[in-house]
Amino acid sequence: MSMVAGRKVVQTELDPATYEFVLKTAKAKGVTLKEAARDALRRWASSESDLSGDPLFDLSRTFRARKRTDSSRVDEIVYARRRR
């Protein structure tokens, strides 16, 4: 990796079949190979990242129930059914 005007340059090697497949797909989508690679890296990083520190995914910070219940009583509570 090298730094160019506040950006990092990433280089990799692909086998010819993968290169041709990616190039053909990028052209079909109307994007450059560089744009396709950037998008692929962003998607990979976001799908592999640890979101445990993100408050959006930490329900203990975003939702507080007044009363604790367990899943065995969901139908009873939601549908006002009594256990038999």
MARPABA-387846 format. One record per atom (N, C-alpha, C, O, CB): x, y, z; residue in three letters; residue number from 1; atom name. Coordinates in nm, 3 decimals, padded with zeros to 5 digits. Glycine has a CB too. Layout:
<pts>
+---------+---------+---------+------+-------+------+
|       x |       y |       z | zafi | bator | panu |
+---------+---------+---------+------+-------+------+
|       X |       Y |       Z |  ALA |   NUM |   CA |
...
+---------+---------+---------+------+-------+------+
</pts>
This chain:
<pts>
+---------+---------+---------+------+-------+------+
|       x |       y |       z | zafi | bator | panu |
+---------+---------+---------+------+-------+------+
|  00.084 | -00.118 |  00.000 |  MET |     1 |    N |
|  00.000 |  00.000 |  00.000 |  MET |     1 |   CA |
|  00.088 |  00.124 |  00.000 |  MET |     1 |    C |
|  00.191 |  00.129 |  00.066 |  MET |     1 |    O |
| -00.095 |  00.000 |  00.121 |  MET |     1 |   CB |
|  00.044 |  00.222 | -00.074 |  SER |     2 |    N |
|  00.115 |  00.349 | -00.072 |  SER |     2 |   CA |
|  00.014 |  00.461 | -00.061 |  SER |     2 |    C |
| -00.104 |  00.443 | -00.091 |  SER |     2 |    O |
|  00.203 |  00.367 | -00.199 |  SER |     2 |   CB |
|  00.060 |  00.577 | -00.018 |  MET |     3 |    N |
| -00.029 |  00.690 |  00.004 |  MET |     3 |   CA |
| -00.023 |  00.783 | -00.115 |  MET |     3 |    C |
|  00.085 |  00.821 | -00.159 |  MET |     3 |    O |
|  00.008 |  00.765 |  00.134 |  MET |     3 |   CB |
| -00.140 |  00.820 | -00.168 |  VAL |     4 |    N |
| -00.149 |  00.913 | -00.280 |  VAL |     4 |   CA |
| -00.255 |  01.016 | -00.247 |  VAL |     4 |    C |
| -00.374 |  00.982 | -00.240 |  VAL |     4 |    O |
| -00.181 |  00.839 | -00.414 |  VAL |     4 |   CB |
| -00.217 |  01.141 | -00.227 |  ALA |     5 |    N |
| -00.309 |  01.252 | -00.202 |  ALA |     5 |   CA |
| -00.418 |  01.217 | -00.101 |  ALA |     5 |    C |
| -00.537 |  01.235 | -00.130 |  ALA |     5 |    O |
| -00.372 |  01.297 | -00.332 |  ALA |     5 |   CB |
| -00.379 |  01.169 |  00.016 |  GLY |     6 |    N |
| -00.475 |  01.139 |  00.120 |  GLY |     6 |   CA |
| -00.549 |  01.009 |  00.101 |  GLY |     6 |    C |
| -00.644 |  00.982 |  00.174 |  GLY |     6 |    O |
| -00.572 |  01.248 |  00.131 |  GLY |     6 |   CB |
| -00.510 |  00.929 |  00.008 |  ARG |     7 |    N |
| -00.574 |  00.800 | -00.018 |  ARG |     7 |   CA |
| -00.469 |  00.691 | -00.015 |  ARG |     7 |    C |
| -00.350 |  00.716 | -00.031 |  ARG |     7 |    O |
| -00.648 |  00.801 | -00.153 |  ARG |     7 |   CB |
| -00.515 |  00.570 |  00.007 |  LYS |     8 |    N |
| -00.428 |  00.453 |  00.002 |  LYS |     8 |   CA |
| -00.448 |  00.381 | -00.129 |  LYS |     8 |    C |
| -00.560 |  00.373 | -00.180 |  LYS |     8 |    O |
| -00.455 |  00.358 |  00.122 |  LYS |     8 |   CB |
| -00.341 |  00.329 | -00.184 |  VAL |     9 |    N |
| -00.348 |  00.249 | -00.305 |  VAL |     9 |   CA |
| -00.330 |  00.104 | -00.266 |  VAL |     9 |    C |
| -00.234 |  00.068 | -00.198 |  VAL |     9 |    O |
| -00.241 |  00.293 | -00.410 |  VAL |     9 |   CB |
| -00.424 |  00.020 | -00.310 |  VAL |    10 |    N |
| -00.420 | -00.122 | -00.278 |  VAL |    10 |   CA |
| -00.400 | -00.198 | -00.409 |  VAL |    10 |    C |
| -00.469 | -00.172 | -00.508 |  VAL |    10 |    O |
| -00.550 | -00.169 | -00.204 |  VAL |    10 |   CB |
| -00.306 | -00.290 | -00.407 |  GLN |    11 |    N |
| -00.278 | -00.370 | -00.526 |  GLN |    11 |   CA |
| -00.295 | -00.516 | -00.493 |  GLN |    11 |    C |
| -00.265 | -00.559 | -00.381 |  GLN |    11 |    O |
| -00.137 | -00.342 | -00.579 |  GLN |    11 |   CB |
| -00.343 | -00.594 | -00.590 |  THR |    12 |    N |
| -00.355 | -00.737 | -00.569 |  THR |    12 |   CA |
| -00.336 | -00.809 | -00.701 |  THR |    12 |    C |
| -00.329 | -00.747 | -00.807 |  THR |    12 |    O |
| -00.491 | -00.773 | -00.506 |  THR |    12 |   CB |
| -00.328 | -00.940 | -00.694 |  GLU |    13 |    N |
| -00.314 | -01.021 | -00.814 |  GLU |    13 |   CA |
| -00.436 | -01.112 | -00.826 |  GLU |    13 |    C |
| -00.485 | -01.165 | -00.726 |  GLU |    13 |    O |
| -00.183 | -01.105 | -00.811 |  GLU |    13 |   CB |
| -00.484 | -01.130 | -00.949 |  LEU |    14 |    N |
| -00.596 | -01.218 | -00.977 |  LEU |    14 |   CA |
| -00.557 | -01.315 | -01.088 |  LEU |    14 |    C |
| -00.475 | -01.283 | -01.174 |  LEU |    14 |    O |
| -00.722 | -01.137 | -01.017 |  LEU |    14 |   CB |
| -00.615 | -01.432 | -01.084 |  ASP |    15 |    N |
| -00.593 | -01.523 | -01.196 |  ASP |    15 |   CA |
| -00.669 | -01.467 | -01.316 |  ASP |    15 |    C |
| -00.766 | -01.393 | -01.297 |  ASP |    15 |    O |
| -00.640 | -01.671 | -01.161 |  ASP |    15 |   CB |
| -00.629 | -01.500 | -01.438 |  PRO |    16 |    N |
| -00.692 | -01.443 | -01.557 |  PRO |    16 |   CA |
| -00.843 | -01.464 | -01.565 |  PRO |    16 |    C |
| -00.915 | -01.374 | -01.608 |  PRO |    16 |    O |
| -00.629 | -01.500 | -01.680 |  PRO |    16 |   CB |
| -00.892 | -01.578 | -01.525 |  ALA |    17 |    N |
| -01.037 | -01.604 | -01.532 |  ALA |    17 |   CA |
| -01.114 | -01.512 | -01.439 |  ALA |    17 |    C |
| -01.218 | -01.458 | -01.477 |  ALA |    17 |    O |
| -01.066 | -01.750 | -01.497 |  ALA |    17 |   CB |
| -01.065 | -01.494 | -01.316 |  THR |    18 |    N |
| -01.131 | -01.405 | -01.220 |  THR |    18 |   CA |
| -01.126 | -01.261 | -01.269 |  THR |    18 |    C |
| -01.226 | -01.190 | -01.261 |  THR |    18 |    O |
| -01.065 | -01.416 | -01.082 |  THR |    18 |   CB |
| -01.011 | -01.218 | -01.321 |  TYR |    19 |    N |
| -00.996 | -01.082 | -01.373 |  TYR |    19 |   CA |
| -01.098 | -01.056 | -01.484 |  TYR |    19 |    C |
| -01.167 | -00.954 | -01.483 |  TYR |    19 |    O |
| -00.853 | -01.059 | -01.425 |  TYR |    19 |   CB |
| -01.107 | -01.147 | -01.580 |  GLU |    20 |    N |
| -01.200 | -01.130 | -01.692 |  GLU |    20 |   CA |
| -01.345 | -01.127 | -01.644 |  GLU |    20 |    C |
| -01.426 | -01.049 | -01.694 |  GLU |    20 |    O |
| -01.181 | -01.242 | -01.794 |  GLU |    20 |   CB |
| -01.377 | -01.213 | -01.547 |  PHE |    21 |    N |
| -01.512 | -01.217 | -01.492 |  PHE |    21 |   CA |
| -01.547 | -01.086 | -01.423 |  PHE |    21 |    C |
| -01.655 | -01.031 | -01.444 |  PHE |    21 |    O |
| -01.527 | -01.333 | -01.394 |  PHE |    21 |   CB |
| -01.457 | -01.036 | -01.342 |  VAL |    22 |    N |
| -01.481 | -00.909 | -01.270 |  VAL |    22 |   CA |
| -01.489 | -00.793 | -01.368 |  VAL |    22 |    C |
| -01.576 | -00.707 | -01.355 |  VAL |    22 |    O |
| -01.369 | -00.883 | -01.166 |  VAL |    22 |   CB |
| -01.400 | -00.790 | -01.466 |  LEU |    23 |    N |
| -01.400 | -00.683 | -01.565 |  LEU |    23 |   CA |
| -01.530 | -00.684 | -01.646 |  LEU |    23 |    C |
| -01.590 | -00.579 | -01.667 |  LEU |    23 |    O |
| -01.279 | -00.696 | -01.659 |  LEU |    23 |   CB |
| -01.574 | -00.800 | -01.689 |  LYS |    24 |    N |
| -01.698 | -00.813 | -01.766 |  LYS |    24 |   CA |
| -01.818 | -00.769 | -01.683 |  LYS |    24 |    C |
| -01.907 | -00.700 | -01.733 |  LYS |    24 |    O |
| -01.716 | -00.959 | -01.814 |  LYS |    24 |   CB |
| -01.821 | -00.809 | -01.556 |  THR |    25 |    N |
| -01.931 | -00.772 | -01.467 |  THR |    25 |   CA |
| -01.933 | -00.622 | -01.443 |  THR |    25 |    C |
| -02.039 | -00.560 | -01.444 |  THR |    25 |    O |
| -01.920 | -00.848 | -01.334 |  THR |    25 |   CB |
| -01.816 | -00.563 | -01.420 |  ALA |    26 |    N |
| -01.808 | -00.418 | -01.398 |  ALA |    26 |   CA |
| -01.858 | -00.341 | -01.520 |  ALA |    26 |    C |
| -01.934 | -00.245 | -01.507 |  ALA |    26 |    O |
| -01.663 | -00.377 | -01.365 |  ALA |    26 |   CB |
| -01.814 | -00.385 | -01.637 |  LYS |    27 |    N |
| -01.859 | -00.318 | -01.760 |  LYS |    27 |   CA |
| -02.010 | -00.329 | -01.777 |  LYS |    27 |    C |
| -02.076 | -00.233 | -01.816 |  LYS |    27 |    O |
| -01.788 | -00.378 | -01.883 |  LYS |    27 |   CB |
| -02.065 | -00.447 | -01.747 |  ALA |    28 |    N |
| -02.209 | -00.467 | -01.759 |  ALA |    28 |   CA |
| -02.287 | -00.377 | -01.663 |  ALA |    28 |    C |
| -02.398 | -00.335 | -01.693 |  ALA |    28 |    O |
| -02.245 | -00.614 | -01.731 |  ALA |    28 |   CB |
| -02.227 | -00.346 | -01.548 |  LYS |    29 |    N |
| -02.291 | -00.258 | -01.450 |  LYS |    29 |   CA |
| -02.263 | -00.111 | -01.477 |  LYS |    29 |    C |
| -02.318 | -00.023 | -01.411 |  LYS |    29 |    O |
| -02.245 | -00.294 | -01.309 |  LYS |    29 |   CB |
| -02.176 | -00.083 | -01.574 |  GLY |    30 |    N |
| -02.144 |  00.056 | -01.608 |  GLY |    30 |   CA |
| -02.049 |  00.123 | -01.511 |  GLY |    30 |    C |
| -02.053 |  00.245 | -01.495 |  GLY |    30 |    O |
| -02.269 |  00.135 | -01.616 |  GLY |    30 |   CB |
| -01.963 |  00.044 | -01.446 |  VAL |    31 |    N |
| -01.865 |  00.101 | -01.354 |  VAL |    31 |   CA |
| -01.725 |  00.057 | -01.398 |  VAL |    31 |    C |
| -01.708 | -00.041 | -01.471 |  VAL |    31 |    O |
| -01.893 |  00.057 | -01.207 |  VAL |    31 |   CB |
| -01.627 |  00.130 | -01.351 |  THR |    32 |    N |
| -01.489 |  00.093 | -01.381 |  THR |    32 |   CA |
| -01.446 | -00.021 | -01.289 |  THR |    32 |    C |
| -01.509 | -00.049 | -01.188 |  THR |    32 |    O |
| -01.394 |  00.215 | -01.366 |  THR |    32 |   CB |
| -01.338 | -00.085 | -01.328 |  LEU |    33 |    N |
| -01.283 | -00.192 | -01.244 |  LEU |    33 |   CA |
| -01.243 | -00.137 | -01.107 |  LEU |    33 |    C |
| -01.261 | -00.204 | -01.005 |  LEU |    33 |    O |
| -01.160 | -00.258 | -01.314 |  LEU |    33 |   CB |
| -01.191 | -00.016 | -01.104 |  LYS |    34 |    N |
| -01.153 |  00.048 | -00.978 |  LYS |    34 |   CA |
| -01.274 |  00.071 | -00.889 |  LYS |    34 |    C |
| -01.268 |  00.045 | -00.768 |  LYS |    34 |    O |
| -01.082 |  00.182 | -01.006 |  LYS |    34 |   CB |
| -01.384 |  00.120 | -00.946 |  GLU |    35 |    N |
| -01.506 |  00.142 | -00.869 |  GLU |    35 |   CA |
| -01.562 |  00.010 | -00.816 |  GLU |    35 |    C |
| -01.608 |  00.002 | -00.702 |  GLU |    35 |    O |
| -01.612 |  00.214 | -00.955 |  GLU |    35 |   CB |
| -01.559 | -00.093 | -00.899 |  ALA |    36 |    N |
| -01.609 | -00.224 | -00.858 |  ALA |    36 |   CA |
| -01.525 | -00.280 | -00.743 |  ALA |    36 |    C |
| -01.579 | -00.337 | -00.648 |  ALA |    36 |    O |
| -01.607 | -00.323 | -00.977 |  ALA |    36 |   CB |
| -01.393 | -00.262 | -00.752 |  ALA |    37 |    N |
| -01.304 | -00.311 | -00.645 |  ALA |    37 |   CA |
| -01.330 | -00.234 | -00.515 |  ALA |    37 |    C |
| -01.335 | -00.295 | -00.408 |  ALA |    37 |    O |
| -01.156 | -00.297 | -00.687 |  ALA |    37 |   CB |
| -01.346 | -00.104 | -00.524 |  ARG |    38 |    N |
| -01.375 | -00.024 | -00.404 |  ARG |    38 |   CA |
| -01.504 | -00.070 | -00.338 |  ARG |    38 |    C |
| -01.511 | -00.088 | -00.216 |  ARG |    38 |    O |
| -01.384 |  00.125 | -00.439 |  ARG |    38 |   CB |
| -01.608 | -00.089 | -00.420 |  ASP |    39 |    N |
| -01.738 | -00.132 | -00.369 |  ASP |    39 |   CA |
| -01.726 | -00.270 | -00.303 |  ASP |    39 |    C |
| -01.781 | -00.293 | -00.195 |  ASP |    39 |    O |
| -01.842 | -00.136 | -00.481 |  ASP |    39 |   CB |
| -01.655 | -00.360 | -00.368 |  ALA |    40 |    N |
| -01.637 | -00.495 | -00.313 |  ALA |    40 |   CA |
| -01.564 | -00.490 | -00.179 |  ALA |    40 |    C |
| -01.602 | -00.561 | -00.086 |  ALA |    40 |    O |
| -01.561 | -00.584 | -00.411 |  ALA |    40 |   CB |
| -01.461 | -00.408 | -00.168 |  LEU |    41 |    N |
| -01.387 | -00.396 | -00.042 |  LEU |    41 |   CA |
| -01.474 | -00.335 |  00.068 |  LEU |    41 |    C |
| -01.470 | -00.381 |  00.183 |  LEU |    41 |    O |
| -01.261 | -00.312 | -00.062 |  LEU |    41 |   CB |
| -01.552 | -00.232 |  00.034 |  ARG |    42 |    N |
| -01.642 | -00.172 |  00.133 |  ARG |    42 |   CA |
| -01.745 | -00.273 |  00.184 |  ARG |    42 |    C |
| -01.768 | -00.286 |  00.304 |  ARG |    42 |    O |
| -01.715 | -00.050 |  00.073 |  ARG |    42 |   CB |
| -01.805 | -00.346 |  00.090 |  ARG |    43 |    N |
| -01.906 | -00.446 |  00.129 |  ARG |    43 |   CA |
| -01.844 | -00.557 |  00.215 |  ARG |    43 |    C |
| -01.903 | -00.599 |  00.314 |  ARG |    43 |    O |
| -01.970 | -00.507 |  00.004 |  ARG |    43 |   CB |
| -01.727 | -00.602 |  00.176 |  TRP |    44 |    N |
| -01.661 | -00.708 |  00.253 |  TRP |    44 |   CA |
| -01.629 | -00.658 |  00.394 |  TRP |    44 |    C |
| -01.656 | -00.728 |  00.492 |  TRP |    44 |    O |
| -01.530 | -00.754 |  00.182 |  TRP |    44 |   CB |
| -01.573 | -00.539 |  00.405 |  ALA |    45 |    N |
| -01.537 | -00.485 |  00.536 |  ALA |    45 |   CA |
| -01.660 | -00.467 |  00.625 |  ALA |    45 |    C |
| -01.655 | -00.498 |  00.744 |  ALA |    45 |    O |
| -01.465 | -00.353 |  00.521 |  ALA |    45 |   CB |
| -01.770 | -00.418 |  00.568 |  SER |    46 |    N |
| -01.889 | -00.396 |  00.650 |  SER |    46 |   CA |
| -01.953 | -00.527 |  00.691 |  SER |    46 |    C |
| -02.011 | -00.536 |  00.800 |  SER |    46 |    O |
| -01.990 | -00.309 |  00.575 |  SER |    46 |   CB |
| -01.944 | -00.629 |  00.609 |  SER |    47 |    N |
| -02.004 | -00.758 |  00.646 |  SER |    47 |   CA |
| -01.918 | -00.835 |  00.745 |  SER |    47 |    C |
| -01.969 | -00.921 |  00.817 |  SER |    47 |    O |
| -02.028 | -00.842 |  00.523 |  SER |    47 |   CB |
| -01.790 | -00.807 |  00.749 |  GLU |    48 |    N |
| -01.698 | -00.879 |  00.837 |  GLU |    48 |   CA |
| -01.664 | -00.803 |  00.965 |  GLU |    48 |    C |
| -01.600 | -00.859 |  01.054 |  GLU |    48 |    O |
| -01.572 | -00.910 |  00.764 |  GLU |    48 |   CB |
| -01.706 | -00.678 |  00.976 |  SER |    49 |    N |
| -01.667 | -00.596 |  01.091 |  SER |    49 |   CA |
| -01.746 | -00.634 |  01.216 |  SER |    49 |    C |
| -01.855 | -00.690 |  01.208 |  SER |    49 |    O |
| -01.687 | -00.449 |  01.060 |  SER |    49 |   CB |
| -01.688 | -00.602 |  01.328 |  ASP |    50 |    N |
| -01.751 | -00.627 |  01.458 |  ASP |    50 |   CA |
| -01.840 | -00.508 |  01.492 |  ASP |    50 |    C |
| -01.790 | -00.398 |  01.516 |  ASP |    50 |    O |
| -01.644 | -00.651 |  01.570 |  ASP |    50 |   CB |
| -01.970 | -00.529 |  01.494 |  LEU |    51 |    N |
| -02.064 | -00.422 |  01.521 |  LEU |    51 |   CA |
| -02.110 | -00.419 |  01.667 |  LEU |    51 |    C |
| -02.204 | -00.347 |  01.701 |  LEU |    51 |    O |
| -02.184 | -00.435 |  01.431 |  LEU |    51 |   CB |
| -02.044 | -00.496 |  01.751 |  SER |    52 |    N |
| -02.088 | -00.504 |  01.891 |  SER |    52 |   CA |
| -02.080 | -00.370 |  01.964 |  SER |    52 |    C |
| -02.154 | -00.348 |  02.059 |  SER |    52 |    O |
| -02.006 | -00.606 |  01.965 |  SER |    52 |   CB |
| -01.992 | -00.281 |  01.921 |  GLY |    53 |    N |
| -01.980 | -00.151 |  01.985 |  GLY |    53 |   CA |
| -02.073 | -00.046 |  01.928 |  GLY |    53 |    C |
| -02.083 |  00.064 |  01.982 |  GLY |    53 |    O |
| -01.841 | -00.103 |  01.974 |  GLY |    53 |   CB |
| -02.142 | -00.078 |  01.820 |  ASP |    54 |    N |
| -02.232 |  00.016 |  01.756 |  ASP |    54 |   CA |
| -02.364 |  00.019 |  01.832 |  ASP |    54 |    C |
| -02.429 | -00.085 |  01.843 |  ASP |    54 |    O |
| -02.255 | -00.022 |  01.608 |  ASP |    54 |   CB |
| -02.406 |  00.133 |  01.885 |  PRO |    55 |    N |
| -02.530 |  00.140 |  01.963 |  PRO |    55 |   CA |
| -02.654 |  00.097 |  01.885 |  PRO |    55 |    C |
| -02.752 |  00.054 |  01.945 |  PRO |    55 |    O |
| -02.549 |  00.280 |  02.014 |  PRO |    55 |   CB |
| -02.651 |  00.109 |  01.754 |  LEU |    56 |    N |
| -02.765 |  00.067 |  01.673 |  LEU |    56 |   CA |
| -02.790 | -00.084 |  01.687 |  LEU |    56 |    C |
| -02.904 | -00.129 |  01.678 |  LEU |    56 |    O |
| -02.742 |  00.103 |  01.528 |  LEU |    56 |   CB |
| -02.683 | -00.161 |  01.709 |  PHE |    57 |    N |
| -02.696 | -00.306 |  01.719 |  PHE |    57 |   CA |
| -02.691 | -00.356 |  01.862 |  PHE |    57 |    C |
| -02.691 | -00.477 |  01.885 |  PHE |    57 |    O |
| -02.587 | -00.371 |  01.639 |  PHE |    57 |   CB |
| -02.687 | -00.266 |  01.958 |  ASP |    58 |    N |
| -02.683 | -00.304 |  02.099 |  ASP |    58 |   CA |
| -02.819 | -00.272 |  02.160 |  ASP |    58 |    C |
| -02.842 | -00.159 |  02.205 |  ASP |    58 |    O |
| -02.568 | -00.230 |  02.175 |  ASP |    58 |   CB |
| -02.907 | -00.370 |  02.161 |  LEU |    59 |    N |
| -03.044 | -00.347 |  02.208 |  LEU |    59 |   CA |
| -03.051 | -00.311 |  02.355 |  LEU |    59 |    C |
| -03.149 | -00.251 |  02.400 |  LEU |    59 |    O |
| -03.127 | -00.468 |  02.184 |  LEU |    59 |   CB |
| -02.948 | -00.346 |  02.432 |  SER |    60 |    N |
| -02.951 | -00.309 |  02.573 |  SER |    60 |   CA |
| -02.944 | -00.158 |  02.591 |  SER |    60 |    C |
| -02.986 | -00.105 |  02.694 |  SER |    60 |    O |
| -02.836 | -00.378 |  02.647 |  SER |    60 |   CB |
| -02.891 | -00.088 |  02.493 |  ARG |    61 |    N |
| -02.881 |  00.058 |  02.500 |  ARG |    61 |   CA |
| -03.002 |  00.127 |  02.438 |  ARG |    61 |    C |
| -03.029 |  00.243 |  02.469 |  ARG |    61 |    O |
| -02.755 |  00.105 |  02.432 |  ARG |    61 |   CB |
| -03.074 |  00.058 |  02.352 |  THR |    62 |    N |
| -03.180 |  00.124 |  02.277 |  THR |    62 |   CA |
| -03.321 |  00.085 |  02.320 |  THR |    62 |    C |
| -03.417 |  00.152 |  02.283 |  THR |    62 |    O |
| -03.164 |  00.095 |  02.132 |  THR |    62 |   CB |
| -03.335 | -00.021 |  02.396 |  PHE |    63 |    N |
| -03.468 | -00.069 |  02.432 |  PHE |    63 |   CA |
| -03.469 | -00.112 |  02.578 |  PHE |    63 |    C |
| -03.386 | -00.193 |  02.620 |  PHE |    63 |    O |
| -03.512 | -00.184 |  02.341 |  PHE |    63 |   CB |
| -03.561 | -00.060 |  02.652 |  ARG |    64 |    N |
| -03.576 | -00.100 |  02.791 |  ARG |    64 |   CA |
| -03.720 | -00.143 |  02.813 |  ARG |    64 |    C |
| -03.812 | -00.064 |  02.794 |  ARG |    64 |    O |
| -03.537 |  00.016 |  02.888 |  ARG |    64 |   CB |
| -03.740 | -00.267 |  02.852 |  ALA |    65 |    N |
| -03.874 | -00.317 |  02.879 |  ALA |    65 |   CA |
| -03.909 | -00.289 |  03.025 |  ALA |    65 |    C |
| -03.822 | -00.297 |  03.112 |  ALA |    65 |    O |
| -03.885 | -00.470 |  02.848 |  ALA |    65 |   CB |
| -04.033 | -00.258 |  03.050 |  ARG |    66 |    N |
| -04.075 | -00.235 |  03.188 |  ARG |    66 |   CA |
| -04.078 | -00.364 |  03.266 |  ARG |    66 |    C |
| -04.043 | -00.369 |  03.384 |  ARG |    66 |    O |
| -04.211 | -00.168 |  03.192 |  ARG |    66 |   CB |
| -04.122 | -00.468 |  03.200 |  LYS |    67 |    N |
| -04.137 | -00.595 |  03.267 |  LYS |    67 |   CA |
| -04.069 | -00.703 |  03.185 |  LYS |    67 |    C |
| -04.088 | -00.710 |  03.064 |  LYS |    67 |    O |
| -04.286 | -00.629 |  03.290 |  LYS |    67 |   CB |
| -03.990 | -00.787 |  03.249 |  ARG |    68 |    N |
| -03.923 | -00.896 |  03.179 |  ARG |    68 |   CA |
| -04.023 | -01.009 |  03.154 |  ARG |    68 |    C |
| -04.108 | -01.038 |  03.238 |  ARG |    68 |    O |
| -03.802 | -00.948 |  03.260 |  ARG |    68 |   CB |
| -04.010 | -01.070 |  03.040 |  THR |    69 |    N |
| -04.093 | -01.185 |  03.007 |  THR |    69 |   CA |
| -04.006 | -01.285 |  02.931 |  THR |    69 |    C |
| -03.900 | -01.251 |  02.880 |  THR |    69 |    O |
| -04.218 | -01.143 |  02.923 |  THR |    69 |   CB |
| -04.053 | -01.406 |  02.925 |  ASP |    70 |    N |
| -03.978 | -01.504 |  02.848 |  ASP |    70 |   CA |
| -04.062 | -01.544 |  02.727 |  ASP |    70 |    C |
| -04.182 | -01.517 |  02.724 |  ASP |    70 |    O |
| -03.942 | -01.629 |  02.934 |  ASP |    70 |   CB |
| -04.002 | -01.605 |  02.630 |  SER |    71 |    N |
| -04.070 | -01.634 |  02.505 |  SER |    71 |   CA |
| -04.185 | -01.733 |  02.521 |  SER |    71 |    C |
| -04.272 | -01.739 |  02.434 |  SER |    71 |    O |
| -03.972 | -01.688 |  02.405 |  SER |    71 |   CB |
| -04.187 | -01.808 |  02.626 |  SER |    72 |    N |
| -04.295 | -01.905 |  02.645 |  SER |    72 |   CA |
| -04.429 | -01.836 |  02.670 |  SER |    72 |    C |
| -04.534 | -01.900 |  02.659 |  SER |    72 |    O |
| -04.263 | -01.997 |  02.760 |  SER |    72 |   CB |
| -04.428 | -01.708 |  02.703 |  ARG |    73 |    N |
| -04.552 | -01.636 |  02.732 |  ARG |    73 |   CA |
| -04.591 | -01.539 |  02.620 |  ARG |    73 |    C |
| -04.685 | -01.461 |  02.637 |  ARG |    73 |    O |
| -04.538 | -01.561 |  02.863 |  ARG |    73 |   CB |
| -04.520 | -01.540 |  02.508 |  VAL |    74 |    N |
| -04.547 | -01.443 |  02.402 |  VAL |    74 |   CA |
| -04.689 | -01.454 |  02.350 |  VAL |    74 |    C |
| -04.759 | -01.353 |  02.343 |  VAL |    74 |    O |
| -04.450 | -01.462 |  02.288 |  VAL |    74 |   CB |
| -04.735 | -01.574 |  02.314 |  ASP |    75 |    N |
| -04.872 | -01.590 |  02.264 |  ASP |    75 |   CA |
| -04.974 | -01.543 |  02.366 |  ASP |    75 |    C |
| -05.073 | -01.478 |  02.333 |  ASP |    75 |    O |
| -04.899 | -01.735 |  02.226 |  ASP |    75 |   CB |
| -04.950 | -01.578 |  02.491 |  GLU |    76 |    N |
| -05.042 | -01.539 |  02.599 |  GLU |    76 |   CA |
| -05.052 | -01.387 |  02.607 |  GLU |    76 |    C |
| -05.161 | -01.332 |  02.622 |  GLU |    76 |    O |
| -04.996 | -01.596 |  02.734 |  GLU |    76 |   CB |
| -04.941 | -01.320 |  02.597 |  ILE |    77 |    N |
| -04.938 | -01.175 |  02.609 |  ILE |    77 |   CA |
| -04.993 | -01.108 |  02.483 |  ILE |    77 |    C |
| -05.076 | -01.018 |  02.492 |  ILE |    77 |    O |
| -04.796 | -01.127 |  02.637 |  ILE |    77 |   CB |
| -04.946 | -01.151 |  02.367 |  VAL |    78 |    N |
| -04.986 | -01.088 |  02.242 |  VAL |    78 |   CA |
| -05.131 | -01.116 |  02.207 |  VAL |    78 |    C |
| -05.204 | -01.026 |  02.166 |  VAL |    78 |    O |
| -04.897 | -01.134 |  02.130 |  VAL |    78 |   CB |
| -05.173 | -01.240 |  02.223 |  TYR |    79 |    N |
| -05.308 | -01.278 |  02.183 |  TYR |    79 |   CA |
| -05.405 | -01.292 |  02.302 |  TYR |    79 |    C |
| -05.517 | -01.339 |  02.284 |  TYR |    79 |    O |
| -05.303 | -01.408 |  02.105 |  TYR |    79 |   CB |
| -05.364 | -01.253 |  02.418 |  ALA |    80 |    N |
| -05.444 | -01.260 |  02.540 |  ALA |    80 |   CA |
| -05.499 | -01.401 |  02.563 |  ALA |    80 |    C |
| -05.613 | -01.418 |  02.607 |  ALA |    80 |    O |
| -05.560 | -01.159 |  02.534 |  ALA |    80 |   CB |
| -05.417 | -01.500 |  02.533 |  ARG |    81 |    N |
| -05.456 | -01.638 |  02.554 |  ARG |    81 |   CA |
| -05.406 | -01.686 |  02.689 |  ARG |    81 |    C |
| -05.303 | -01.642 |  02.739 |  ARG |    81 |    O |
| -05.402 | -01.728 |  02.442 |  ARG |    81 |   CB |
| -05.481 | -01.774 |  02.746 |  ARG |    82 |    N |
| -05.439 | -01.833 |  02.872 |  ARG |    82 |   CA |
| -05.383 | -01.972 |  02.847 |  ARG |    82 |    C |
| -05.426 | -02.042 |  02.755 |  ARG |    82 |    O |
| -05.556 | -01.839 |  02.973 |  ARG |    82 |   CB |
| -05.290 | -02.009 |  02.928 |  ARG |    83 |    N |
| -05.235 | -02.144 |  02.917 |  ARG |    83 |   CA |
| -05.340 | -02.245 |  02.959 |  ARG |    83 |    C |
| -05.421 | -02.219 |  03.047 |  ARG |    83 |    O |
| -05.108 | -02.159 |  03.002 |  ARG |    83 |   CB |
| -05.337 | -02.360 |  02.895 |  ARG |    84 |    N |
| -05.432 | -02.467 |  02.928 |  ARG |    84 |   CA |
| -05.375 | -02.559 |  03.031 |  ARG |    84 |    C |
| -05.441 | -02.655 |  03.071 |  ARG |    84 |    O |
| -05.471 | -02.547 |  02.805 |  ARG |    84 |   CB |
+---------+---------+---------+------+-------+------+
</pts>
